[in-house]
Amino acid sequence: MTFSRKKLKISPIRSLLSSGNPAIEYYTRRDLLDENTGREEDLWELPAVLRILRKQMDDGFWKYPGKISGDLRSREDYNQVETYRVFGELICKYGLNKNHPQIRKAAEFFFSCQTLEGDFRGIYGNQYTTTYSPAIMELLIKAGYGNDHRVKKGFQWLFSMSQDDGGWVIPFRTSGMNIKEALLASAPELPDRSRPFSHLVTGMVLRALTAHPKYLKSEVTRKTAKILAIRLFQADKYPDRRGKEYWERVSYPFWFTDIISAMDSLSIIGLSRENPYIKEGLEFLIHKQNDEGLFDLKIVRGSDKDLKYWICLAICRILKRYGFKLENK
């Protein structure tokens, strides 16, 4: 693919604006067309947002709706996963932040899950969560908690857990533990730092680094971006989401590391479009565009009928950062 061309074959703007979703229309006009769209806070009164907020419990969490395996995880640990999911919906789709009292309640729930070491623990039982800890931190930063001392402590912990090669792993995977053994263990496993990094984990750490103004331009973020880019479309080194096919299984809000979440971070950091790995990522996304202007990728996690539009919006943000023209025609 030659990158002298900076236009998609079909503009996705019309499809996004005709989605019927006022939040998607708002962000399309603001982020892609650079229009003056008014107050983001107006989205907070949408019926979809109010339905979500009504289900919040008094202690700030959202209750996990499915069946639980009580012998492996507690109800509280399941609730932490569900609260992460819902928190992401509110922040990434509707722009809620700590100016909203229920976001403050949810943030305090997360901080109640933070250990003295600095990680957010529970989703993996007593094990260190080098995946969900930075993912929770990313959302807290986007909600306005970037300067909170507890987020700073989370970063200190993250930096203390890095591998010799500069990336991150799920620590218990470096000792050969399976998930059941890990969840039943009474103490957390430390990582074998000589083992290679996991791109699943490193991509989630990079999202937290990218979200924070202090770390966005830091050397550690730049280095992390470069090693993640090298791994695009590669198999992971560990059992979790190991196969190459997981790069194409995408979600929004971002959850695990996939091609869109990775390219989003790499584009914000500013890795050059002339970087061969970035070229490959852009080429992949462009070739996935269909005749509606949307993108044919395997969407996982969530029953939102508008996910195909959210995914399209996320891809268009990436393309715009790399100089592609997105026109309303």
N, C-alpha and C positions, 0 to 999 in steps of 0.2 A: 504494500500500500504506500502511495506517495502522500506526504502530508502537506503538499502545496495546496490541496483542496481543503477548505475549511467549512464545508457545508455538508449536511446530511442529504441523502437523496430525497427524503421527505421531511418537511418540517413537522415536529411533534407538537408544536404550540397549539394548533387548532384542536387536536385531540385532547390535550390537557385542559384547555379552556372550556371545552364542551363536556367535561367529565361529570358535571352536575355537583361537584364537591366544592363548596366555597373555600375551603382551606387550600385545596390544590390550585384553584384559580388564583388565590391570594399570592401563594409562593411562586407560581408561574410568572405572574405579572411583576412581582418584586425582584425575584432572583434571576429570572431569565430575560425579562424585557426591560428591567430597570425602571419600572413605572412607580409613581408615587401611589401607594396602595392604602394609605391610612394606617390606623392603629392595629398592630398585631393582637392586642388585648381584646379586640372585638370578636376574635375567633373563640375566646374563652366562654362565650355565651351560646355557642352552637349546641343544638340538642345532643349531638354525639358526645361532646365534652361533659355536659351536665349529667348524662346517663352514667358515664364512667365515674364521675366525682361522687355521685349518690351511693356508690357501692363501697367507698372507702370506709374502713373500720375506724373506731375512735382512736386507736393507737397509731394510725397513720398508714397501715398496710392494707393491701387488698387480699382477700381470702382466695386461696387456690381452689378452683371450681371442680377439679377432677378427683379421681381416686388417688389415695396415697398409699405408699408401701411403708407403713409405720415401723417395720423392722429395720429399714435402711435409713430413712429420713424422717425427721419429726415434722409435725404439722407446721411449726414455725419456719422450718427450712423451706418447705414448699411455698409458704406464704411469701418468703423472701424472693423466690423466683417469680411468682406472680406479680409482686409489687414492682420488680425490675421491668417486667413486660409492660405493665400498665403505665409506669412512670415514663418509659420510653415513648409510648403512644402520645401522652400528654405533651411532652417536651418537643418531640421531633415532628409531630403532625400538627400541633396546635400552638406551639410556642409558649406554653405556660412556663413560668419561672417563679422564683422565690417571693415575688410580690403577691402571689396567690397563697392564701393561708393553708390550703390543702397540699400544696407543693411543699410548704415548710413542714407540715406534719409528716409527709412521706419522707422528706430528707432526714428528719430526726429519727424516724424508724430505721432508716439505713444506718445512720450513725450509731444507733443502739446495737447494731450487728458488728460494729468495728471493734477489733481487738486492741489490746495495749500495744501490740506490734505494729498495727496500722492497717492490716488487711480486713476485708469484709468477709466474715467467715460464716459457715453454716450450710451453704448450698452443697458443698462436698463434705458434709459432716464436720469433723475436726481438721480436715485437710486445708492447706493453703489454696486459695482460689485465685490463681494468677490470671484467670479468664474473667470471672465475674467481678472481681475487685476493680480492675481498671475500667470495665464496662459500666459499673455503677458510678465510678468517679467521673467518667466521661459525661454521664447524664447530670450529675451534680454540678459539674463545671458549667454545662450549658444552662443549667437552672440558676446560675449566679453564685455558686459556692466556690469559685476558683481560689479565692483568697482566704477561705476558711482554714483554720489551723489543722482541722481534721483531714481535709483533702491534702494539705501539705504533708501530713504524717503518712497518708496513703502513698504518696509519691516516694517518700523516703524508704518505705517498706518495699515498693516495687523495685527501686534501684538496688536495694540490698539483695534482691532475688534473681538478678540477671545471670545468665550463663557466661562462660568464658568467651564465647563468640559474640557476645553483645545482644543476644536475643533472650527469649524467655521460654519456659516449659511449664507444664503441670508437674510439680515436683514429684508426686508419687509415681508418675509414669516412668521416671528415670530409674526407679528401683524395681520395675517390672510388676508392680501391684496392679490388680484389676480393680474395677470400680467398686465392686462389692467389698473386697478386702479394705479398700481405702475408706469407704463410708463407715465401716465397722471399727476401724482402728481408733484407739483412744488418744493418740498423739499425732501431730502432723509430721509428714516425711519432709526432710530437706532435699533439695535437688542435688543430683550429681552434676556439678557445674561443667564437667568436661564433656558432657553429652551435647549433641547439636541442638540448636533451638527448634522449637515448633512454630510453624508459621500461623497455625490456628491461634496460639496464645500471643505471639508477637504482634500480630495484626490488631488484636484487641487492646494490647498495651499502647500501640501506636495511636489508636483512636483517642485515648485519654491524653497522651502527650500533645496531639494535634489540637485538641479542644482547648488547651490551656495557653493563654497568651505568653506566659513566661517560657514555657518549654517548646512552643511551636518552632522558634528559630534556633533552638539549642543544638549543640553538636550531637548530643545523644539521640535526639529526634531524627536528625539528618542521617546518622549512621543506621538507626533502626529502619528508616525508610529504604535505604539502599539495600539492606540485607533482605527485607521483605520483598522488594521488587524482583530480586533474583529468583525468589521462590514462586512467582506467579505461575499458575498452571502446573506446578510440581506436586507430587505426592508428599504428604507430611511424613515426619520421621517417627510418629507415635500413633497409637491405635485410633485416637479420637478424630473422626472425619479425615481419615488418612487418604482416601482415594482422590485422584485428580478431579473426579466428577463433582466434588463438593465446591470447587471454585465456581461452578455454574449454578449452584443452588442458593438462591438469594432471598433476602428478606428485608423488610423495611417496617419499622426502624431496624437499623443494623443490629445483628445479634452476634453470630460467630463471624469468622473471617471468610469472606467470599470475594469475588472479583469486583463487585461494586463497592463494598465497604473498604477494600484495600485501595482501589483506585481513587476513592474519595479522599482518603488520607494523603495519598501520594500527590494528588493534584493540589491539595491545600498547602502541603509543604513546599511544593514547587519543583518537584523532579521534572527535568526537561522532557518535552515531547520527543526529543531526539534520542533519549535514552532507549536502547533497544527493547527493554522490558516494558516500558511505558508504551512504546509503539505497538507492541504485541497486544497489550491490554486494550488500547484504543481500537485497534483493528478488530479485535474480537467483538467489542461492544457494537461497533458500527455495522458489522456483518449480521448482527442479531436483530437489526431493525426490520420491522414488517411493513406491510402496505398501509397500515393505519398510522405509521409514524411511531408506534410503540416498539417494545423490545421483547423478543421471544426468549425468555429465560425461565428456568424452573423456579417458581416462587414457592417458598416453604414458610411455615409459621404464620398463622393468622387466617381468619375467614373474611377479612375486609374485602368487599367486592371491588374496591378501588385500588387494590394493591398494585395492579398493573400500571396504574397512573402514577402512584408514588414511586415505583421502581423507575419509570420513565423520567420523572422529575429528578430523581437522584442521579441518573445517568446524564441527563442534560446539564446539571450543575457541573459535573466532571468535564463534559465536553466544552462548556463555556469557558472554564478555567484554562483549557488548552487551546483557546482561540477560535472555536467553532462558532459560526454565526447561526443564531437561532431566531428566525423571523416569524412574525405572525401573519403567515400567508399560506 
